[in-house]
């Protein structure tokens, strides 16, 4: 995100405020629906019969990390090592939360991470527009 530094403080304030409100509304909606499903669903206590020396969430996270590393140059050409590492840690944290937290409590973290990435992407786009506007005005 090379243009992120060209986003103005007004851009950051506006986009962050909108993103915060969207995150809050979406998190509340998903949490409420998930809480209702967990409270009234007979399948809410289902646990897979998985035999592994590692916890299920860690096994799945390792597989996803290896697959994403393999596809890094083929399907994800713009993915740097730092982005791959951050994405792998985020997926690992989400899988840990799926395993150990109730579903309704997990949703704010899921949407928070997604909204943060979207906010950075939007600010990068605004920074690029600002950079090009200054470059063409000279």
C-alpha positions in Angstrom: 0.0 0.0 0.0 2.4 2.6 -1.2 0.0 5.5 -1.3 -1.4 5.1 2.2 0.9 7.9 3.5 -0.7 10.4 1.1 -4.2 10.0 2.6 -5.1 13.2 4.5 -6.3 13.3 8.1 -9.8 14.2 6.9 -9.8 11.1 4.7 -8.8 8.9 7.6 -11.3 10.5 10.0 -14.2 10.2 7.5 -13.4 6.6 6.4 -12.6 5.4 9.9 -15.9 6.7 11.3 -17.9 5.1 8.5 -16.0 1.8 8.9 -16.6 1.8 12.6 -20.3 2.3 12.2 -20.6 -0.4 9.5 -18.5 -2.8 11.8 -20.8 -2.1 14.7 -24.0 -2.7 12.8 -22.8 -5.8 11.1 -21.2 -7.3 14.3 -24.4 -6.7 16.2 -26.6 -8.3 13.5 -24.3 -11.3 13.0 -23.9 -11.8 16.8 -27.6 -11.6 17.4 -28.4 -14.2 14.7 -25.6 -16.5 15.8 -26.7 -16.3 19.5 -30.2 -17.2 18.5 -29.0 -20.1 16.4 -26.7 -21.4 19.1 -29.4 -21.1 21.7 -32.1 -23.0 19.8 -30.1 -25.3 17.5 -29.7 -29.0 18.4 -26.4 -29.0 16.4 -24.7 -26.3 18.4 -22.8 -28.8 20.5 -21.5 -30.8 17.5 -17.8 -31.6 17.7 -16.0 -33.5 14.8 -14.3 -36.7 15.7 -10.8 -35.7 14.7 -7.7 -37.6 15.8 -4.5 -35.5 15.6 -1.6 -34.6 17.9 -2.3 -30.9 17.2 -5.6 -29.1 17.9 -8.0 -29.0 14.9 -7.8 -25.2 14.6 -3.9 -25.4 14.4 -3.9 -28.2 11.9 -6.3 -26.3 9.6 -4.3 -23.1 10.0 -1.1 -24.8 9.0 -2.7 -26.4 5.9 -4.1 -23.0 4.9 -0.7 -21.3 5.4 1.0 -23.9 3.3 -1.5 -23.7 0.5 -1.5 -19.9 0.5 2.3 -19.9 0.5 2.3 -22.3 -2.5 -0.3 -20.1 -4.4 1.5 -16.9 -3.4 3.3 -16.5 -6.7 0.6 -18.1 -8.8 -2.8 -16.9 -7.6 -1.7 -14.0 -5.3 1.0 -12.2 -7.2 0.8 -9.1 -5.1 1.1 -10.9 -1.8 4.4 -10.0 0.0 5.9 -12.1 2.8 4.6 -9.6 5.4 1.1 -9.8 3.9 1.2 -13.6 3.8 2.4 -13.7 7.4 -0.2 -11.3 8.6 -3.0 -13.2 6.8 -1.8 -16.5 8.1 -1.7 -15.2 11.7 -5.2 -13.6 11.2 -6.6 -16.9 9.9 -4.9 -18.8 12.8 -6.5 -16.4 15.4 -9.9 -16.8 13.7 -9.7 -20.6 13.8 -8.7 -20.4 17.4 -11.7 -18.2 18.2 -14.0 -20.6 16.3 -12.8 -23.4 18.4 -12.8 -21.7 21.8 -15.3 -18.8 21.7 -19.1 -18.9 21.1 -20.0 -18.0 17.6 -21.8 -14.8 18.6 -18.7 -13.5 20.3 -16.4 -14.3 17.4 -18.2 -12.2 14.8 -16.9 -8.8 16.0 -13.4 -10.0 15.6 -14.0 -11.4 12.1 -15.7 -8.3 10.9 -13.1 -6.1 12.7 -10.2 -7.6 10.8 -12.1 -7.5 7.5 -13.1 -3.9 7.9 -9.6 -2.9 8.9 -8.2 -4.4 5.7 -10.9 -2.7 3.7 -10.2 0.6 5.5 -6.5 0.5 4.6 -7.4 -0.4 1.0 -9.8 2.6 0.7 -7.3 5.0 2.3 -4.6 3.7 -0.1 -7.0 4.5 -3.0 -7.7 8.0 -1.6 -3.9 8.5 -1.1 -3.3 7.6 -4.7 -5.9 10.1 -5.8 -4.3 12.8 -3.6 -0.8 11.9 -5.0 -1.9 12.1 -8.6 -3.8 15.4 -8.0 -0.7 17.0 -6.6 1.5 15.5 -9.3 -0.7 16.8 -12.1 -1.0 20.3 -10.5 2.7 20.9 -10.7 
